[in-house]
Amino acid sequence: MRIDEVIVPNTLGEALAALKRNPDALLCAGGTELFSDEPADQAGRPRILISLHGVPELRHISRTDHYIEVGSTTTLGELLALKAEFLPETLRTVIRRIGTYAVRNLATLGGNLSAPGRFRDCFPILACMDALAEYRQGAASRWVNLNRLVGNRGTPLIPKGEILTRIRIPLTGWDLGIAHKLGLPRANSGKTSLFVALARTDKRVLSDIRLFYMSDRALRSREIETSIAGKRIPLSSRDMESALGAYASYCARMGVPESSVPRFLDLVRRAFAQLNEGAPA
Ligand SMILES: Cc1cc2nc3c(=O)[nH]c(=O)nc-3n(C[C@H](O)[C@H](O)[C@H](O)COP(=O)(O)OP(=O)(O)OC[C@H]3O[C@@H](n4cnc5c(N)ncnc54)[C@H](O)[C@@H]3O)c2cc1C
């Protein structure tokens, strides 16, 4: 990749001003995604690069009773170093399986959520947790629920020309948290897929459930989740078969290749089984 100019802002204001002057410039945080692409994929990229690495406002972590707020250039390694009460366990599991120790010490959460083309590993769990992302452009800022960054066909709608500045992660407790990574371990490859399930129970009732499968596209149906929530647990065979049937139809509507559907349905079935195993006798 040929770069003609690297802009190194010292403040967020300088970074926003640089992006305003150069709206097509490439933002760079840890660079692990940008500089690991094949040279052929780097061709045609903008030749001005804005490095976010030294912007202190983007590198912070704070916590309230309800959420943790993470600056976008916080590295995955810094997140893993947090105490247990700061970082939800399923999110920790996902991050631990990203790349190597060395990669995680450079790779940022903001970069993971901003990479184009397909979702990266942190997206499904954070979307299930209803995490919010703050985007800034010039003097304007907006908070977006990550679920709104999924297009109709399950592909990413990553904002362009804006800087992702903060990610707010709710600390709501979940009774079930599952994260399965399939395919090449620790790799940044379109051949891996990730399944995440979160569920909350109240006495013997499933009060909330979220299921997200990410392969070449994101699959999550709020409609089916709502239809399962409110059922008594353990879930009956009839409830489970009905939900699996709904997911099979959803896959067909989303154009998921037939060969991939059984794997997804099997993961959903296993999540239900795990939920039932944890149900009070
Ligand atoms: C060996 C190796 C293994 C890997 N394994 C995995 C893996 O298992 N799972 C996985 O998910 N990823 C993996 N990756 C990919 C990568 O490390 C992560 O996605 C990482 O989190 C990207 O963060 P970064 O800071 O390096 O992003 P960068 O490379 O700096 O940027 C990535 C993209 O995000 C944009 N961007 C960055 N920050 C911002 C911001 N604040 N606002 C707006 N846009 C921004 C950039 O313009 C670019 O398009 C791997 C990479 C390597 C080299």
The ligand as an ORCA input file, in Angstrom:
! r2SCAN-3c Opt
* xyz 0 1
  C      -2.592    -12.604     12.642
  C      -3.929    -11.925     12.787
  C      -4.982    -12.627     13.340
  C      -6.223    -12.018     13.474
  N      -7.246    -12.732     14.034
  C      -8.457    -12.162     14.170
  C      -9.514    -12.897     14.762
  O      -9.363    -14.047     15.194
  N     -10.730    -12.279     14.866
  C     -10.939    -10.983     14.433
  O     -12.056    -10.473     14.582
  N      -9.950    -10.273     13.866
  C      -8.715    -10.820     13.727
  N      -7.697    -10.101     13.159
  C      -7.991     -8.772     12.586
  C      -7.684     -7.565     13.460
  O      -6.580     -7.794     14.295
  C      -8.861     -7.127     14.346
  O     -10.056     -7.020     13.610
  C      -8.544     -5.797     15.037
  O      -9.416     -5.619     16.128
  C      -8.596     -4.576     14.141
  O      -8.228     -3.452     14.936
  P      -7.088     -2.441     14.485
  O      -7.020     -1.403     15.536
  O      -5.822     -3.128     14.177
  O      -7.760     -1.867     13.159
  P      -7.051     -1.122     11.933
  O      -6.304     -2.104     11.109
  O      -6.315      0.082     12.384
  O      -8.365     -0.639     11.160
  C      -9.333     -1.571     10.701
  C     -10.433     -0.803      9.957
  O     -11.175     -0.008     10.872
  C     -11.107      1.380     10.520
  N     -11.009      2.083     11.802
  C     -10.134      1.814     12.802
  N     -10.416      2.568     13.872
  C     -11.485      3.327     13.549
  C     -12.253      4.308     14.258
  N     -11.980      4.636     15.524
  N     -13.297      4.900     13.622
  C     -13.615      4.548     12.340
  N     -12.919      3.630     11.622
  C     -11.867      3.026     12.224
  C      -9.898      1.509      9.610
  O     -10.023      2.581      8.691
  C      -9.913      0.158      8.906
  O     -10.833      0.154      7.839
  C      -6.420    -10.676     13.028
  C      -5.342     -9.960     12.482
  C      -4.109    -10.576     12.367
  C      -2.974     -9.780     11.790
*
